[in-house]
C-alpha cells in the first residue's frame, strides 16, 4: 500500500493509494474558539465550536474507477457519552457550503423548520446549495478507550466481555461516489459532543485499482436530496416529521439509468418514551406512490457491550428456572431506533427501476415521530441522495 500525505499530488497511476486524512485528531467542543483561528496547521477548518471540521483533499489518478473504502477509528478522549457522528462529502456542484452559513452569508431563515441546509436551494442565479452526501453514519460508544483501563469500571464488566475494547472501528464502501469526487473532494466530520475532552479520530481513504476493462466503464453521477443532521451552529435538531413530511423536488436527466436511492436514518431523544427508544415507521413515496416503508431498529445492541465501559448499569428483575433474580443491564444494551452505541449505520439502498427522466417529488414521512421537548428532545437524522448511470455531458 503506497501511503501519501492528504494533500500530496504525487500519486502513482494504478497502484493502491492510501490518503491519511486524520491521525490522532482531537475533535472536541470549545465554545471559546476564536473565529480568526479556525484553521490549524493540520489543514482542518473548525466550525460550530470545533464539533464540525472540514478539509479539501486531492483525488488520486486511476485509469479507471477504483474501489474506494473509508476507514475510521475512534477513541474517547474523555467524553463518556454516546453521540451521533457523520463523515460526509460536500458536493462539488454546490457553490454554497456549510462554512458560509457559519459566517452568516447568505442570509438564512433559521426558524425551527425553515433552515434551508436540509434541502437544495438557490440563493440567486449563480449561487446554489446542495446538502452534504453522507459517507459514514456512526454512533460513538460510551467512553471506549479513555475509560477502558478504568479499574473502577471493571466491576461493571459482564462475564462475557473478557476486556473492554480499546477503540471502535468502522468502514464504508464509497466506490460509487468516485466520479462525484471530480479532481478533489471536500470531507467533513461532525460529532455531537458537548465536552472539551471529546474524541480522538483516525480517518483514512483507501483506493484499490480494479482490473482494467476493454470498454470505458459507465460514469456514475450522484444527486444530493436532503440531510437533516445538525451541521451548523445556526441549525436546530430536526423534529419536522412530527408535523408533516419532508419533501424534495428533483430533475432526473434524460437517459439516466440504474437509479438508486441511498437513505440513512437514526432516531434520537433519550428517555423511555422518546423517539430513540420507540419504533417509528418511515414511509418513502415518489410522485405520490409508496416505494418503501421500514422501521429503523437495532435489537442487537448488547453485542456492542465491550465498546461501552462508561455505560450506566443497573438491575432488572428477571425469572429463570422458576427463580426471581436481579439481572444487570447496561444502557448500551437497549434496542434503539436504527443504531447501537458503538455501531455504524449502513445506508438503505432503494432501487428505482421504473423512474423516468424529468421532474419528480420525493417525500419522507415518519407518522409516529414526536416533537422536540425539553425532557425528550426528539429528532431524526435522515440523509438521502441518488446515484445513476449518466451519459457523458448529462450528469445533472
C-alpha positions as CSV (number, residue, x, y, z in Angstrom):
1,X,0.0,0.0,0.0
2,X,1.5,3.3,-1.1
3,X,1.0,6.0,1.6
4,X,0.9,9.7,0.9
5,X,0.0,12.9,2.7
6,X,-3.5,14.2,2.5
7,X,-2.7,17.0,0.0
8,X,0.1,15.3,-1.9
9,X,-0.3,15.2,-5.7
10,X,2.5,12.6,-6.2
11,X,0.2,9.6,-6.8
12,X,1.2,6.7,-9.0
13,X,-1.4,5.6,-11.5
14,X,-3.0,2.2,-10.9
15,X,-1.2,1.5,-7.7
16,X,-3.1,1.1,-4.4
17,X,-3.3,4.5,-2.7
18,X,-3.9,5.5,0.9
19,X,-4.9,9.0,1.9
20,X,-4.4,9.6,5.6
21,X,-6.8,12.3,6.4
22,X,-6.7,12.2,10.2
23,X,-4.1,10.7,12.6
24,X,-4.8,11.1,16.4
25,X,-7.1,14.1,15.6
26,X,-8.7,15.7,18.6
27,X,-12.3,16.6,17.9
28,X,-13.9,18.4,20.8
29,X,-16.3,21.2,21.9
30,X,-14.6,24.5,22.6
31,X,-17.1,27.4,22.9
32,X,-14.2,29.9,23.3
33,X,-12.7,29.1,19.9
34,X,-11.7,32.3,18.1
35,X,-13.2,32.8,14.6
36,X,-9.8,34.0,13.3
37,X,-8.0,30.8,14.2
38,X,-10.3,28.2,12.8
39,X,-7.7,26.6,10.5
40,X,-5.0,24.7,12.3
41,X,-1.7,23.6,10.9
42,X,-3.3,20.2,10.2
43,X,-5.4,21.7,7.4
44,X,-8.8,21.1,9.0
45,X,-11.1,24.1,9.4
46,X,-13.1,24.0,12.6
47,X,-16.7,25.2,13.0
48,X,-19.6,25.0,15.5
49,X,-17.2,25.4,18.4
50,X,-15.0,22.7,17.0
51,X,-17.6,19.9,16.6
52,X,-17.5,20.2,12.8
53,X,-14.3,20.1,10.8
54,X,-13.8,20.4,7.0
55,X,-10.9,20.0,4.6
56,X,-10.4,19.5,0.9
57,X,-8.2,16.6,-0.4
58,X,-6.8,15.9,-3.9
59,X,-8.1,12.7,-5.5
60,X,-5.6,10.2,-6.8
61,X,-5.4,9.3,-10.5
62,X,-6.5,6.0,-11.9
63,X,-7.1,4.8,-15.5
64,X,-10.5,3.5,-14.5
65,X,-12.6,3.9,-11.3
66,X,-11.0,2.1,-8.3
67,X,-12.6,0.6,-5.2
68,X,-12.8,3.3,-2.6
69,X,-13.1,2.5,1.1
70,X,-13.4,4.9,4.1
71,X,-11.9,3.7,7.4
72,X,-12.4,5.4,10.8
73,X,-11.1,4.6,14.2
74,X,-12.4,6.4,17.3
75,X,-11.4,6.6,20.9
76,X,-12.9,8.7,23.6
77,X,-10.6,11.4,24.9
78,X,-12.7,11.8,28.0
79,X,-16.3,12.2,26.7
80,X,-18.2,9.3,28.4
81,X,-21.4,9.6,26.4
82,X,-22.8,8.1,23.2
83,X,-23.1,10.7,20.4
84,X,-24.2,10.8,16.8
85,X,-21.5,11.4,14.2
86,X,-21.0,11.5,10.5
87,X,-18.4,11.7,7.8
88,X,-19.7,13.5,4.7
89,X,-18.7,14.9,1.4
90,X,-19.6,18.4,0.2
91,X,-21.0,18.1,-3.3
92,X,-18.6,19.6,-5.9
93,X,-21.5,21.3,-7.7
94,X,-22.6,23.2,-4.6
95,X,-21.3,26.8,-4.7
96,X,-22.5,27.4,-1.2
97,X,-21.3,25.3,1.7
98,X,-21.8,25.0,5.4
99,X,-18.8,27.2,6.1
100,X,-20.6,30.2,4.6
101,X,-23.6,29.5,6.8
102,X,-21.4,29.9,9.9
103,X,-20.2,33.2,8.6
104,X,-23.8,34.4,8.0
105,X,-23.6,34.5,4.2
106,X,-26.0,34.1,2.6
107,X,-28.7,35.4,4.9
108,X,-30.8,32.5,6.1
109,X,-34.1,31.9,7.7
110,X,-33.1,29.9,10.8
111,X,-36.6,29.4,12.2
112,X,-37.4,26.0,13.5
113,X,-38.1,24.0,10.3
114,X,-37.2,26.5,7.6
115,X,-33.4,26.1,7.8
116,X,-32.5,25.6,4.2
117,X,-29.4,23.4,4.7
118,X,-31.7,20.4,4.9
119,X,-32.7,20.7,1.2
120,X,-31.2,22.0,-2.0
121,X,-31.9,25.7,-2.8
122,X,-30.8,28.6,-4.9
123,X,-29.7,31.9,-3.2
124,X,-29.6,33.7,-6.6
125,X,-28.8,33.0,-10.2
126,X,-25.2,31.8,-9.6
127,X,-25.4,30.5,-6.0
128,X,-26.7,27.1,-5.3
129,X,-26.6,24.9,-2.3
130,X,-26.7,21.1,-2.2
131,X,-26.8,19.2,1.1
132,X,-23.8,17.0,2.1
133,X,-23.6,13.4,0.9
134,X,-23.3,11.1,3.9
135,X,-20.4,8.7,3.6
136,X,-20.4,7.1,7.1
137,X,-23.0,7.4,9.8
138,X,-21.7,6.3,13.2
139,X,-22.6,6.5,16.9
140,X,-19.8,6.9,19.4
141,X,-19.8,4.3,22.2
142,X,-19.8,5.1,25.9
143,X,-16.2,6.1,26.7
144,X,-14.3,3.5,24.6
145,X,-10.5,3.8,25.0
146,X,-10.4,6.5,27.7
147,X,-12.3,4.5,30.2
148,X,-11.3,1.1,29.0
149,X,-8.5,0.8,31.6
150,X,-10.5,2.3,34.5
151,X,-10.3,-0.3,37.3
152,X,-13.5,1.1,39.0
153,X,-15.5,0.3,35.8
154,X,-14.2,-3.3,35.7
155,X,-16.8,-4.3,38.3
156,X,-19.5,-3.4,35.7
157,X,-17.9,-5.6,33.0
158,X,-20.1,-8.7,32.3
159,X,-18.5,-12.1,32.3
160,X,-18.9,-12.5,28.6
161,X,-16.6,-9.5,28.0
162,X,-13.0,-10.6,28.7
163,X,-11.7,-7.0,28.3
164,X,-13.0,-3.6,27.3
165,X,-12.3,-2.7,23.7
166,X,-9.5,-0.1,23.1
167,X,-11.3,1.7,20.3
168,X,-14.1,1.4,17.8
169,X,-13.6,0.8,14.1
170,X,-15.9,1.4,11.1
171,X,-15.6,1.3,7.3
172,X,-17.8,2.1,4.3
173,X,-17.5,1.3,0.6
174,X,-17.9,4.6,-1.3
175,X,-16.7,3.4,-4.7
176,X,-20.0,4.5,-6.3
177,X,-19.1,8.2,-5.5
178,X,-15.7,8.1,-7.3
179,X,-17.0,10.2,-10.3
180,X,-18.7,12.7,-8.0
181,X,-15.4,13.5,-6.3
182,X,-14.1,15.1,-9.5
183,X,-10.5,16.3,-9.1
184,X,-10.8,16.8,-5.4
185,X,-13.2,16.1,-2.6
186,X,-14.2,18.2,0.4
187,X,-14.7,16.0,3.5
188,X,-16.4,16.9,6.7
189,X,-16.6,15.2,10.1
190,X,-19.1,16.0,12.8
191,X,-19.7,14.6,16.3
192,X,-22.5,16.0,18.5
193,X,-20.2,16.3,21.5
194,X,-20.6,18.9,24.2
195,X,-17.4,18.2,26.2
196,X,-14.0,19.8,26.0
197,X,-12.5,16.3,26.1
198,X,-14.2,15.0,23.0
199,X,-12.7,12.2,20.9
200,X,-9.6,11.1,19.1
201,X,-10.0,10.1,15.4
202,X,-8.1,8.3,12.7
203,X,-9.6,8.7,9.2
204,X,-8.2,7.0,6.0
205,X,-9.3,6.7,2.4
206,X,-8.1,3.6,0.5
207,X,-8.1,3.4,-3.2
208,X,-7.7,-0.1,-4.7
209,X,-7.4,-0.5,-8.5
210,X,-9.7,-2.9,-10.3
211,X,-9.0,-4.9,-13.4
212,X,-8.8,-2.7,-16.5
213,X,-11.9,-3.2,-18.7
214,X,-11.7,-3.1,-22.5
215,X,-14.6,-0.6,-22.7
216,X,-14.6,2.6,-20.6
217,X,-16.9,1.9,-17.6
218,X,-20.1,3.9,-17.2
219,X,-20.0,7.2,-15.4
220,X,-21.9,7.1,-12.1
221,X,-23.4,10.5,-11.1
222,X,-24.8,11.5,-7.8
223,X,-27.6,13.9,-6.7
224,X,-27.9,15.1,-3.1
225,X,-31.5,15.3,-1.9
226,X,-31.7,16.1,1.8
227,X,-29.7,15.9,5.1
228,X,-31.3,16.8,8.4
229,X,-28.3,16.3,10.6
230,X,-27.4,19.4,12.6
231,X,-24.2,20.5,10.8
232,X,-24.2,24.2,11.8
233,X,-24.4,26.2,15.0
234,X,-27.3,28.1,13.4
235,X,-29.3,24.9,12.8
236,X,-31.6,23.1,15.2
237,X,-32.2,19.4,15.6
238,X,-34.9,18.4,13.1
239,X,-38.2,17.2,14.5
240,X,-40.3,18.3,11.5
241,X,-41.6,14.8,11.0
242,X,-43.9,15.4,14.0
243,X,-45.7,18.0,11.9
244,X,-45.5,16.6,8.4
245,X,-43.5,15.2,5.6
246,X,-40.1,16.1,4.3
247,X,-40.5,16.9,0.6
248,X,-37.8,17.5,-2.1
249,X,-38.2,18.1,-5.8
250,X,-35.5,17.0,-8.3
251,X,-34.9,16.7,-12.0
252,X,-33.6,13.4,-13.5
253,X,-31.6,13.9,-16.8
254,X,-32.5,12.1,-19.9
255,X,-31.2,8.6,-20.5
256,X,-30.3,8.2,-16.8
257,X,-30.4,4.6,-15.8
258,X,-29.8,2.2,-12.8
259,X,-31.1,4.9,-10.4
260,X,-30.5,4.1,-6.7
261,X,-31.7,6.0,-3.6
262,X,-29.3,5.9,-0.6
263,X,-31.1,6.6,2.7
264,X,-29.7,6.9,6.2
265,X,-32.0,7.2,9.3
266,X,-31.4,7.3,13.0
267,X,-33.8,8.4,15.7
268,X,-32.7,10.3,18.9
269,X,-34.1,11.7,22.0
270,X,-33.4,9.6,25.0
271,X,-35.8,8.6,27.9
272,X,-38.0,5.6,27.7
273,X,-40.8,7.2,25.6
274,X,-38.5,9.3,23.3
275,X,-38.0,8.5,19.6
276,X,-34.7,6.9,20.4
277,X,-36.5,4.0,22.1
278,X,-39.8,3.9,20.2
279,X,-40.3,2.1,16.9
280,X,-41.2,4.6,14.2
281,X,-42.1,3.5,10.7
282,X,-40.6,5.5,7.8
283,X,-42.6,5.9,4.6
284,X,-40.9,7.0,1.4
285,X,-43.0,8.0,-1.6
286,X,-42.1,9.0,-5.1
287,X,-44.6,11.1,-7.1
288,X,-47.3,10.1,-4.6
289,X,-46.6,6.3,-4.7
290,X,-45.1,4.4,-1.8
291,X,-41.8,2.9,-2.8
292,X,-40.6,1.7,0.6
293,X,-41.7,1.5,4.2
294,X,-39.5,0.3,7.1
295,X,-38.8,0.8,10.7
296,X,-35.2,1.7,11.7
297,X,-34.5,-0.5,14.7
298,X,-31.5,-2.3,16.2
299,X,-32.2,-5.1,18.7
300,X,-28.6,-6.4,18.9
301,X,-27.1,-3.6,21.0
302,X,-25.9,-6.0,23.8
303,X,-23.4,-7.4,21.3
304,X,-21.6,-4.0,21.5
305,X,-21.1,-4.1,25.2
306,X,-17.3,-4.4,25.0
307,X,-17.2,-0.9,23.4
308,X,-19.1,0.8,26.2
309,X,-17.2,0.8,29.5
310,X,-18.8,4.0,30.9
311,X,-22.4,3.0,30.1
312,X,-24.7,3.2,33.0
313,X,-25.6,-0.1,34.6
314,X,-28.5,-1.1,36.8
315,X,-30.5,-4.3,37.6
316,X,-33.8,-5.5,36.3
317,X,-35.9,-8.3,37.8
318,X,-35.9,-11.5,35.7
319,X,-37.2,-15.0,36.1
320,X,-35.0,-18.0,35.3
321,X,-35.8,-21.7,36.1
322,X,-38.6,-20.6,38.4
323,X,-36.5,-18.2,40.4
324,X,-36.6,-14.5,40.6
325,X,-33.2,-12.9,40.0
326,X,-31.8,-9.4,39.6
327,X,-30.0,-9.2,36.2
328,X,-27.5,-6.5,35.3
329,X,-28.3,-4.5,32.2
330,X,-26.4,-1.5,30.7
331,X,-27.8,1.5,28.9
332,X,-25.9,0.5,25.8
333,X,-27.7,-2.9,25.7
334,X,-31.2,-1.4,25.0
335,X,-32.6,-1.5,21.5
336,X,-32.7,1.8,19.6
337,X,-34.1,3.5,16.5
338,X,-31.7,2.3,13.9
339,X,-28.4,2.3,15.9
340,X,-26.5,1.0,18.9
341,X,-23.8,2.8,20.9
342,X,-20.6,1.9,19.0
343,X,-22.2,0.9,15.7
344,X,-22.1,2.4,12.2
345,X,-25.4,2.8,10.3
346,X,-25.4,1.4,6.8
347,X,-27.5,3.2,4.2
348,X,-30.7,1.6,3.0
349,X,-30.4,1.2,-0.8
350,X,-33.6,1.5,-2.7
351,X,-33.5,0.8,-6.5
352,X,-35.8,3.0,-8.6
353,X,-36.0,0.9,-11.8
354,X,-39.2,2.4,-13.3
355,X,-38.3,6.1,-12.8
356,X,-38.4,8.2,-16.0
357,X,-36.4,11.4,-16.8
358,X,-37.9,14.7,-15.8
359,X,-39.2,16.3,-12.7
360,X,-40.1,14.2,-9.6
361,X,-41.1,14.7,-6.0
362,X,-39.7,12.5,-3.2
363,X,-41.4,12.6,0.2
364,X,-40.3,11.0,3.6
365,X,-42.9,10.6,6.4
366,X,-42.5,9.4,9.9
367,X,-46.1,9.5,11.1
368,X,-45.4,8.5,14.7
369,X,-42.5,10.9,15.2
370,X,-42.7,13.0,18.3
371,X,-41.9,16.7,18.7
372,X,-38.8,18.0,20.4
373,X,-39.4,18.8,24.1
374,X,-37.2,19.9,27.0
375,X,-37.4,16.4,28.5
376,X,-37.3,14.1,25.5
377,X,-35.5,16.2,22.8
378,X,-36.8,14.0,19.9
379,X,-35.2,14.4,16.5
380,X,-34.4,12.3,13.4
381,X,-31.1,12.5,11.4
382,X,-32.0,11.4,7.9
383,X,-30.0,11.8,4.7
384,X,-30.6,10.8,1.2
385,X,-29.0,11.0,-2.3
386,X,-29.4,9.4,-5.7
387,X,-26.9,7.7,-7.9
388,X,-27.4,6.8,-11.5
389,X,-25.6,5.9,-14.7
390,X,-25.2,9.0,-16.8
391,X,-24.2,9.6,-20.4
392,X,-21.2,12.0,-20.8
393,X,-22.2,15.6,-20.5
394,X,-25.6,14.9,-18.9
395,X,-24.6,14.2,-15.3
396,X,-27.1,16.8,-14.0
